[in-house]
């Protein structure tokens, strides 16, 4: 489980609820981070639904950094000059 991703989602829950996650899902992530005991149904829900969403978000984050889509044009030009 990606605990850092859970923390990021919880810290920015106003951006994620109700677009990607429900309040119940956010509460379940918080419960998981607090190491509170999860019922079997909560564990199943966490691993079947929430984990898939957070894995997809993590993949997008990694892809963004790998491809450099957020690179500033001036910095890219300066880097090319330095590398020559």
Secondary structure, 3 states (H helix, E strand, C coil): CCHHHHHHHHHCHHHHECCCECHHHHHHHHHHHCCCCCCHHHHHHHHHHHHHHHHHHHHHHHHHHHHCCCCCHHHHHHHHHHHC
